Amino acid sequence: MKNLLKVERAKQNITQAELAVRVGVSRQTINSIEIGKYVPSTLLALKIASVFEVSLNHIFMLEESDWS
């Protein structure tokens, strides 16, 4: 799964640490999501989308390899 989390953070000038506090996880978790090492739970993904006031699909997208 790919994501535009880093792009959205940059647009709104939010640090990884600030986002982590707002959604209740560690900064390391946000970093791991951004670099594709961790796929967030549905609940966490929804919280992140809510912080940026965008749809879930705007930030998180399935890749072809996710279907196999």
PDB file with one MODEL, atoms N, CA, C and O in Angstrom:
MODEL        1
ATOM      1  N   MET A   1       0.852  -1.166   0.000  1.00  0.00           N
ATOM      2  CA  MET A   1       0.000   0.000   0.000  1.00  0.00           C
ATOM      3  C   MET A   1       0.902   1.234   0.000  1.00  0.00           C
ATOM      4  O   MET A   1       1.843   1.332   0.787  1.00  0.00           O
ATOM      5  N   LYS A   2       0.602   2.151  -0.876  1.00  0.00           N
ATOM      6  CA  LYS A   2       1.367   3.395  -0.870  1.00  0.00           C
ATOM      7  C   LYS A   2       0.554   4.479  -0.180  1.00  0.00           C
ATOM      8  O   LYS A   2      -0.657   4.349   0.004  1.00  0.00           O
ATOM      9  N   ASN A   3       1.241   5.550   0.197  1.00  0.00           N
ATOM     10  CA  ASN A   3       0.529   6.617   0.887  1.00  0.00           C
ATOM     11  C   ASN A   3       1.156   7.970   0.573  1.00  0.00           C
ATOM     12  O   ASN A   3       2.310   8.070   0.156  1.00  0.00           O
ATOM     13  N   LEU A   4       0.362   8.991   0.786  1.00  0.00           N
ATOM     14  CA  LEU A   4       0.800  10.369   0.581  1.00  0.00           C
ATOM     15  C   LEU A   4       0.905  11.113   1.915  1.00  0.00           C
ATOM     16  O   LEU A   4       0.739  12.332   1.980  1.00  0.00           O
ATOM     17  N   LEU A   5       1.179  10.363   2.959  1.00  0.00           N
ATOM     18  CA  LEU A   5       1.212  10.949   4.290  1.00  0.00           C
ATOM     19  C   LEU A   5       2.251  12.065   4.409  1.00  0.00           C
ATOM     20  O   LEU A   5       1.963  13.130   4.955  1.00  0.00           O
ATOM     21  N   LYS A   6       3.437  11.823   3.905  1.00  0.00           N
ATOM     22  CA  LYS A   6       4.494  12.838   3.980  1.00  0.00           C
ATOM     23  C   LYS A   6       4.097  14.096   3.214  1.00  0.00           C
ATOM     24  O   LYS A   6       4.365  15.212   3.661  1.00  0.00           O
ATOM     25  N   VAL A   7       3.463  13.915   2.067  1.00  0.00           N
ATOM     26  CA  VAL A   7       3.010  15.042   1.243  1.00  0.00           C
ATOM     27  C   VAL A   7       1.959  15.851   1.999  1.00  0.00           C
ATOM     28  O   VAL A   7       2.024  17.080   2.042  1.00  0.00           O
ATOM     29  N   GLU A   8       0.997  15.159   2.589  1.00  0.00           N
ATOM     30  CA  GLU A   8      -0.060  15.853   3.339  1.00  0.00           C
ATOM     31  C   GLU A   8       0.512  16.586   4.549  1.00  0.00           C
ATOM     32  O   GLU A   8       0.093  17.701   4.860  1.00  0.00           O
ATOM     33  N   ARG A   9       1.459  15.967   5.221  1.00  0.00           N
ATOM     34  CA  ARG A   9       2.084  16.647   6.358  1.00  0.00           C
ATOM     35  C   ARG A   9       2.793  17.917   5.916  1.00  0.00           C
ATOM     36  O   ARG A   9       2.705  18.950   6.580  1.00  0.00           O
ATOM     37  N   ALA A  10       3.494  17.834   4.794  1.00  0.00           N
ATOM     38  CA  ALA A  10       4.218  19.000   4.281  1.00  0.00           C
ATOM     39  C   ALA A  10       3.254  20.118   3.898  1.00  0.00           C
ATOM     40  O   ALA A  10       3.513  21.289   4.177  1.00  0.00           O
ATOM     41  N   LYS A  11       2.153  19.761   3.264  1.00  0.00           N
ATOM     42  CA  LYS A  11       1.153  20.762   2.859  1.00  0.00           C
ATOM     43  C   LYS A  11       0.635  21.542   4.058  1.00  0.00           C
ATOM     44  O   LYS A  11       0.413  22.750   3.978  1.00  0.00           O
ATOM     45  N   GLN A  12       0.445  20.841   5.168  1.00  0.00           N
ATOM     46  CA  GLN A  12      -0.142  21.486   6.345  1.00  0.00           C
ATOM     47  C   GLN A  12       0.895  21.833   7.413  1.00  0.00           C
ATOM     48  O   GLN A  12       0.553  22.260   8.516  1.00  0.00           O
ATOM     49  N   ASN A  13       2.177  21.639   7.060  1.00  0.00           N
ATOM     50  CA  ASN A  13       3.273  21.990   7.965  1.00  0.00           C
ATOM     51  C   ASN A  13       3.127  21.332   9.340  1.00  0.00           C
ATOM     52  O   ASN A  13       3.228  21.988  10.377  1.00  0.00           O
ATOM     53  N   ILE A  14       2.886  20.014   9.319  1.00  0.00           N
ATOM     54  CA  ILE A  14       2.747  19.235  10.547  1.00  0.00           C
ATOM     55  C   ILE A  14       3.932  18.270  10.631  1.00  0.00           C
ATOM     56  O   ILE A  14       4.219  17.560   9.668  1.00  0.00           O
ATOM     57  N   THR A  15       4.607  18.241  11.754  1.00  0.00           N
ATOM     58  CA  THR A  15       5.734  17.317  11.921  1.00  0.00           C
ATOM     59  C   THR A  15       5.218  15.911  12.217  1.00  0.00           C
ATOM     60  O   THR A  15       4.052  15.718  12.560  1.00  0.00           O
ATOM     61  N   GLN A  16       6.109  14.943  12.076  1.00  0.00           N
ATOM     62  CA  GLN A  16       5.746  13.569  12.433  1.00  0.00           C
ATOM     63  C   GLN A  16       5.339  13.506  13.900  1.00  0.00           C
ATOM     64  O   GLN A  16       4.374  12.827  14.252  1.00  0.00           O
ATOM     65  N   ALA A  17       6.067  14.207  14.744  1.00  0.00           N
ATOM     66  CA  ALA A  17       5.773  14.198  16.183  1.00  0.00           C
ATOM     67  C   ALA A  17       4.401  14.796  16.479  1.00  0.00           C
ATOM     68  O   ALA A  17       3.653  14.263  17.299  1.00  0.00           O
ATOM     69  N   GLU A  18       4.072  15.893  15.818  1.00  0.00           N
ATOM     70  CA  GLU A  18       2.759  16.524  16.029  1.00  0.00           C
ATOM     71  C   GLU A  18       1.632  15.602  15.588  1.00  0.00           C
ATOM     72  O   GLU A  18       0.629  15.457  16.286  1.00  0.00           O
ATOM     73  N   LEU A  19       1.802  14.981  14.427  1.00  0.00           N
ATOM     74  CA  LEU A  19       0.769  14.061  13.937  1.00  0.00           C
ATOM     75  C   LEU A  19       0.634  12.874  14.883  1.00  0.00           C
ATOM     76  O   LEU A  19      -0.477  12.435  15.182  1.00  0.00           O
ATOM     77  N   ALA A  20       1.753  12.361  15.349  1.00  0.00           N
ATOM     78  CA  ALA A  20       1.734  11.221  16.267  1.00  0.00           C
ATOM     79  C   ALA A  20       0.924  11.531  17.528  1.00  0.00           C
ATOM     80  O   ALA A  20       0.121  10.711  17.974  1.00  0.00           O
ATOM     81  N   VAL A  21       1.140  12.711  18.094  1.00  0.00           N
ATOM     82  CA  VAL A  21       0.398  13.113  19.291  1.00  0.00           C
ATOM     83  C   VAL A  21      -1.092  13.197  18.972  1.00  0.00           C
ATOM     84  O   VAL A  21      -1.923  12.748  19.762  1.00  0.00           O
ATOM     85  N   ARG A  22      -1.428  13.763  17.833  1.00  0.00           N
ATOM     86  CA  ARG A  22      -2.838  13.963  17.481  1.00  0.00           C
ATOM     87  C   ARG A  22      -3.589  12.654  17.255  1.00  0.00           C
ATOM     88  O   ARG A  22      -4.797  12.586  17.484  1.00  0.00           O
ATOM     89  N   VAL A  23      -2.879  11.607  16.805  1.00  0.00           N
ATOM     90  CA  VAL A  23      -3.561  10.332  16.553  1.00  0.00           C
ATOM     91  C   VAL A  23      -3.231   9.266  17.598  1.00  0.00           C
ATOM     92  O   VAL A  23      -3.745   8.150  17.522  1.00  0.00           O
ATOM     93  N   GLY A  24      -2.381   9.596  18.571  1.00  0.00           N
ATOM     94  CA  GLY A  24      -2.129   8.697  19.690  1.00  0.00           C
ATOM     95  C   GLY A  24      -1.152   7.561  19.433  1.00  0.00           C
ATOM     96  O   GLY A  24      -1.317   6.461  19.961  1.00  0.00           O
ATOM     97  N   VAL A  25      -0.132   7.826  18.619  1.00  0.00           N
ATOM     98  CA  VAL A  25       0.915   6.825  18.369  1.00  0.00           C
ATOM     99  C   VAL A  25       2.280   7.484  18.535  1.00  0.00           C
ATOM    100  O   VAL A  25       2.368   8.677  18.828  1.00  0.00           O
ATOM    101  N   SER A  26       3.340   6.708  18.348  1.00  0.00           N
ATOM    102  CA  SER A  26       4.686   7.273  18.441  1.00  0.00           C
ATOM    103  C   SER A  26       5.097   7.912  17.115  1.00  0.00           C
ATOM    104  O   SER A  26       4.530   7.618  16.063  1.00  0.00           O
ATOM    105  N   ARG A  27       6.083   8.781  17.191  1.00  0.00           N
ATOM    106  CA  ARG A  27       6.628   9.381  15.977  1.00  0.00           C
ATOM    107  C   ARG A  27       7.215   8.298  15.081  1.00  0.00           C
ATOM    108  O   ARG A  27       7.141   8.395  13.856  1.00  0.00           O
ATOM    109  N   GLN A  28       7.792   7.277  15.683  1.00  0.00           N
ATOM    110  CA  GLN A  28       8.373   6.179  14.919  1.00  0.00           C
ATOM    111  C   GLN A  28       7.311   5.443  14.103  1.00  0.00           C
ATOM    112  O   GLN A  28       7.587   4.982  12.996  1.00  0.00           O
ATOM    113  N   THR A  29       6.110   5.335  14.642  1.00  0.00           N
ATOM    114  CA  THR A  29       5.013   4.700  13.902  1.00  0.00           C
ATOM    115  C   THR A  29       4.673   5.517  12.666  1.00  0.00           C
ATOM    116  O   THR A  29       4.490   4.956  11.586  1.00  0.00           O
ATOM    117  N   ILE A  30       4.587   6.822  12.808  1.00  0.00           N
ATOM    118  CA  ILE A  30       4.302   7.688  11.659  1.00  0.00           C
ATOM    119  C   ILE A  30       5.409   7.545  10.620  1.00  0.00           C
ATOM    120  O   ILE A  30       5.132   7.441   9.425  1.00  0.00           O
ATOM    121  N   ASN A  31       6.650   7.538  11.069  1.00  0.00           N
ATOM    122  CA  ASN A  31       7.776   7.372  10.152  1.00  0.00           C
ATOM    123  C   ASN A  31       7.682   6.031   9.424  1.00  0.00           C
ATOM    124  O   ASN A  31       7.894   5.970   8.213  1.00  0.00           O
ATOM    125  N   SER A  32       7.371   4.972  10.143  1.00  0.00           N
ATOM    126  CA  SER A  32       7.258   3.641   9.525  1.00  0.00           C
ATOM    127  C   SER A  32       6.136   3.576   8.493  1.00  0.00           C
ATOM    128  O   SER A  32       6.269   2.905   7.470  1.00  0.00           O
ATOM    129  N   ILE A  33       5.039   4.270   8.758  1.00  0.00           N
ATOM    130  CA  ILE A  33       3.943   4.321   7.780  1.00  0.00           C
ATOM    131  C   ILE A  33       4.418   5.055   6.529  1.00  0.00           C
ATOM    132  O   ILE A  33       4.205   4.586   5.411  1.00  0.00           O
ATOM    133  N   GLU A  34       5.057   6.200   6.718  1.00  0.00           N
ATOM    134  CA  GLU A  34       5.509   7.004   5.586  1.00  0.00           C
ATOM    135  C   GLU A  34       6.469   6.259   4.672  1.00  0.00           C
ATOM    136  O   GLU A  34       6.404   6.411   3.452  1.00  0.00           O
ATOM    137  N   ILE A  35       7.357   5.458   5.244  1.00  0.00           N
ATOM    138  CA  ILE A  35       8.336   4.759   4.411  1.00  0.00           C
ATOM    139  C   ILE A  35       7.851   3.383   3.959  1.00  0.00           C
ATOM    140  O   ILE A  35       8.587   2.646   3.302  1.00  0.00           O
ATOM    141  N   GLY A  36       6.622   3.041   4.310  1.00  0.00           N
ATOM    142  CA  GLY A  36       6.029   1.799   3.823  1.00  0.00           C
ATOM    143  C   GLY A  36       6.415   0.547   4.589  1.00  0.00           C
ATOM    144  O   GLY A  36       6.201  -0.564   4.102  1.00  0.00           O
ATOM    145  N   LYS A  37       6.977   0.705   5.774  1.00  0.00           N
ATOM    146  CA  LYS A  37       7.347  -0.461   6.580  1.00  0.00           C
ATOM    147  C   LYS A  37       6.212  -0.934   7.471  1.00  0.00           C
ATOM    148  O   LYS A  37       6.260  -2.049   7.991  1.00  0.00           O
ATOM    149  N   TYR A  38       5.201  -0.112   7.653  1.00  0.00           N
ATOM    150  CA  TYR A  38       4.091  -0.454   8.537  1.00  0.00           C
ATOM    151  C   TYR A  38       2.790  -0.034   7.873  1.00  0.00           C
ATOM    152  O   TYR A  38       2.654   1.090   7.392  1.00  0.00           O
ATOM    153  N   VAL A  39       1.834  -0.961   7.855  1.00  0.00           N
ATOM    154  CA  VAL A  39       0.500  -0.660   7.333  1.00  0.00           C
ATOM    155  C   VAL A  39      -0.387  -0.371   8.541  1.00  0.00           C
ATOM    156  O   VAL A  39      -0.550  -1.229   9.409  1.00  0.00           O
ATOM    157  N   PRO A  40      -0.955   0.818   8.604  1.00  0.00           N
ATOM    158  CA  PRO A  40      -1.745   1.179   9.787  1.00  0.00           C
ATOM    159  C   PRO A  40      -3.051   0.399   9.864  1.00  0.00           C
ATOM    160  O   PRO A  40      -3.583  -0.062   8.854  1.00  0.00           O
ATOM    161  N   SER A  41      -3.546   0.265  11.072  1.00  0.00           N
ATOM    162  CA  SER A  41      -4.870  -0.337  11.266  1.00  0.00           C
ATOM    163  C   SER A  41      -5.916   0.574  10.615  1.00  0.00           C
ATOM    164  O   SER A  41      -5.643   1.737  10.315  1.00  0.00           O
ATOM    165  N   THR A  42      -7.076   0.044  10.410  1.00  0.00           N
ATOM    166  CA  THR A  42      -8.163   0.842   9.844  1.00  0.00           C
ATOM    167  C   THR A  42      -8.451   2.050  10.734  1.00  0.00           C
ATOM    168  O   THR A  42      -8.649   3.162  10.245  1.00  0.00           O
ATOM    169  N   LEU A  43      -8.471   1.818  12.029  1.00  0.00           N
ATOM    170  CA  LEU A  43      -8.755   2.906  12.973  1.00  0.00           C
ATOM    171  C   LEU A  43      -7.700   4.011  12.874  1.00  0.00           C
ATOM    172  O   LEU A  43      -8.042   5.192  12.824  1.00  0.00           O
ATOM    173  N   LEU A  44      -6.429   3.631  12.845  1.00  0.00           N
ATOM    174  CA  LEU A  44      -5.367   4.623  12.752  1.00  0.00           C
ATOM    175  C   LEU A  44      -5.419   5.360  11.415  1.00  0.00           C
ATOM    176  O   LEU A  44      -5.242   6.577  11.372  1.00  0.00           O
ATOM    177  N   ALA A  45      -5.657   4.644  10.344  1.00  0.00           N
ATOM    178  CA  ALA A  45      -5.752   5.280   9.025  1.00  0.00           C
ATOM    179  C   ALA A  45      -6.895   6.288   8.994  1.00  0.00           C
ATOM    180  O   ALA A  45      -6.749   7.372   8.428  1.00  0.00           O
ATOM    181  N   LEU A  46      -8.021   5.945   9.592  1.00  0.00           N
ATOM    182  CA  LEU A  46      -9.159   6.866   9.642  1.00  0.00           C
ATOM    183  C   LEU A  46      -8.838   8.103  10.487  1.00  0.00           C
ATOM    184  O   LEU A  46      -9.237   9.215  10.141  1.00  0.00           O
ATOM    185  N   LYS A  47      -8.125   7.908  11.584  1.00  0.00           N
ATOM    186  CA  LYS A  47      -7.728   9.050  12.420  1.00  0.00           C
ATOM    187  C   LYS A  47      -6.817   9.986  11.635  1.00  0.00           C
ATOM    188  O   LYS A  47      -6.976  11.206  11.685  1.00  0.00           O
ATOM    189  N   ILE A  48      -5.862   9.409  10.911  1.00  0.00           N
ATOM    190  CA  ILE A  48      -4.934  10.222  10.124  1.00  0.00           C
ATOM    191  C   ILE A  48      -5.695  11.013   9.064  1.00  0.00           C
ATOM    192  O   ILE A  48      -5.470  12.213   8.906  1.00  0.00           O
ATOM    193  N   ALA A  49      -6.585  10.356   8.343  1.00  0.00           N
ATOM    194  CA  ALA A  49      -7.375  11.041   7.321  1.00  0.00           C
ATOM    195  C   ALA A  49      -8.214  12.154   7.947  1.00  0.00           C
ATOM    196  O   ALA A  49      -8.384  13.219   7.353  1.00  0.00           O
ATOM    197  N   SER A  50      -8.728  11.908   9.130  1.00  0.00           N
ATOM    198  CA  SER A  50      -9.544  12.913   9.818  1.00  0.00           C
ATOM    199  C   SER A  50      -8.718  14.148  10.189  1.00  0.00           C
ATOM    200  O   SER A  50      -9.197  15.276  10.064  1.00  0.00           O
ATOM    201  N   VAL A  51      -7.493  13.938  10.642  1.00  0.00           N
ATOM    202  CA  VAL A  51      -6.621  15.072  10.984  1.00  0.00           C
ATOM    203  C   VAL A  51      -6.450  15.985   9.773  1.00  0.00           C
ATOM    204  O   VAL A  51      -6.480  17.208   9.904  1.00  0.00           O
ATOM    205  N   PHE A  52      -6.272  15.387   8.593  1.00  0.00           N
ATOM    206  CA  PHE A  52      -6.050  16.174   7.375  1.00  0.00           C
ATOM    207  C   PHE A  52      -7.347  16.571   6.671  1.00  0.00           C
ATOM    208  O   PHE A  52      -7.326  17.272   5.659  1.00  0.00           O
ATOM    209  N   GLU A  53      -8.471  16.116   7.217  1.00  0.00           N
ATOM    210  CA  GLU A  53      -9.796  16.422   6.657  1.00  0.00           C
ATOM    211  C   GLU A  53      -9.897  16.026   5.185  1.00  0.00           C
ATOM    212  O   GLU A  53     -10.377  16.789   4.347  1.00  0.00           O
ATOM    213  N   VAL A  54      -9.426  14.802   4.894  1.00  0.00           N
ATOM    214  CA  VAL A  54      -9.513  14.234   3.543  1.00  0.00           C
ATOM    215  C   VAL A  54     -10.035  12.815   3.666  1.00  0.00           C
ATOM    216  O   VAL A  54     -10.108  12.258   4.761  1.00  0.00           O
ATOM    217  N   SER A  55     -10.399  12.237   2.525  1.00  0.00           N
ATOM    218  CA  SER A  55     -10.870  10.854   2.550  1.00  0.00           C
ATOM    219  C   SER A  55      -9.700   9.908   2.764  1.00  0.00           C
ATOM    220  O   SER A  55      -8.549  10.253   2.498  1.00  0.00           O
ATOM    221  N   LEU A  56      -9.999   8.740   3.237  1.00  0.00           N
ATOM    222  CA  LEU A  56      -8.985   7.712   3.453  1.00  0.00           C
ATOM    223  C   LEU A  56      -8.246   7.400   2.154  1.00  0.00           C
ATOM    224  O   LEU A  56      -7.025   7.245   2.150  1.00  0.00           O
ATOM    225  N   ASN A  57      -8.991   7.309   1.053  1.00  0.00           N
ATOM    226  CA  ASN A  57      -8.392   6.997  -0.245  1.00  0.00           C
ATOM    227  C   ASN A  57      -7.497   8.114  -0.774  1.00  0.00           C
ATOM    228  O   ASN A  57      -6.694   7.885  -1.678  1.00  0.00           O
ATOM    229  N   HIS A  58      -7.623   9.284  -0.237  1.00  0.00           N
ATOM    230  CA  HIS A  58      -6.747  10.384  -0.656  1.00  0.00           C
ATOM    231  C   HIS A  58      -5.323  10.175  -0.140  1.00  0.00           C
ATOM    232  O   HIS A  58      -4.357  10.554  -0.801  1.00  0.00           O
ATOM    233  N   ILE A  59      -5.201   9.573   1.036  1.00  0.00           N
ATOM    234  CA  ILE A  59      -3.888   9.361   1.639  1.00  0.00           C
ATOM    235  C   ILE A  59      -3.348   7.957   1.383  1.00  0.00           C
ATOM    236  O   ILE A  59      -2.162   7.793   1.094  1.00  0.00           O
ATOM    237  N   PHE A  60      -4.200   6.955   1.485  1.00  0.00           N
ATOM    238  CA  PHE A  60      -3.766   5.571   1.352  1.00  0.00           C
ATOM    239  C   PHE A  60      -4.342   4.940   0.084  1.00  0.00           C
ATOM    240  O   PHE A  60      -5.546   5.007  -0.163  1.00  0.00           O
ATOM    241  N   MET A  61      -3.467   4.325  -0.716  1.00  0.00           N
ATOM    242  CA  MET A  61      -3.882   3.723  -1.982  1.00  0.00           C
ATOM    243  C   MET A  61      -3.342   2.306  -2.116  1.00  0.00           C
ATOM    244  O   MET A  61      -2.190   2.032  -1.779  1.00  0.00           O
ATOM    245  N   LEU A  62      -4.182   1.419  -2.609  1.00  0.00           N
ATOM    246  CA  LEU A  62      -3.728   0.056  -2.882  1.00  0.00           C
ATOM    247  C   LEU A  62      -2.842   0.052  -4.113  1.00  0.00           C
ATOM    248  O   LEU A  62      -3.050   0.819  -5.053  1.00  0.00           O
ATOM    249  N   GLU A  63      -1.845  -0.829  -4.089  1.00  0.00           N
ATOM    250  CA  GLU A  63      -0.987  -1.034  -5.245  1.00  0.00           C
ATOM    251  C   GLU A  63      -1.351  -2.378  -5.867  1.00  0.00           C
ATOM    252  O   GLU A  63      -2.014  -3.201  -5.237  1.00  0.00           O
ATOM    253  N   GLU A  64      -0.919  -2.594  -7.093  1.00  0.00           N
ATOM    254  CA  GLU A  64      -1.214  -3.836  -7.792  1.00  0.00           C
ATOM    255  C   GLU A  64      -0.794  -5.052  -6.960  1.00  0.00           C
ATOM    256  O   GLU A  64      -1.512  -6.051  -6.902  1.00  0.00           O
ATOM    257  N   SER A  65       0.360  -4.958  -6.327  1.00  0.00           N
ATOM    258  CA  SER A  65       0.883  -6.084  -5.543  1.00  0.00           C
ATOM    259  C   SER A  65       0.027  -6.403  -4.301  1.00  0.00           C
ATOM    260  O   SER A  65       0.131  -7.494  -3.740  1.00  0.00           O
ATOM    261  N   ASP A  66      -0.806  -5.461  -3.881  1.00  0.00           N
ATOM    262  CA  ASP A  66      -1.665  -5.692  -2.723  1.00  0.00           C
ATOM    263  C   ASP A  66      -2.786  -6.664  -3.034  1.00  0.00           C
ATOM    264  O   ASP A  66      -3.400  -7.208  -2.115  1.00  0.00           O
ATOM    265  N   TRP A  67      -3.065  -6.892  -4.294  1.00  0.00           N
ATOM    266  CA  TRP A  67      -4.156  -7.771  -4.699  1.00  0.00           C
ATOM    267  C   TRP A  67      -3.742  -9.234  -4.772  1.00  0.00           C
ATOM    268  O   TRP A  67      -4.601 -10.106  -4.909  1.00  0.00           O
ATOM    269  N   SER A  68      -2.456  -9.521  -4.686  1.00  0.00           N
ATOM    270  CA  SER A  68      -2.031 -10.929  -4.821  1.00  0.00           C
ATOM    271  C   SER A  68      -1.631 -11.541  -3.499  1.00  0.00           C
ATOM    272  O   SER A  68      -1.253 -12.711  -3.451  1.00  0.00           O
TER     273      SER A  68
ENDMDL
END
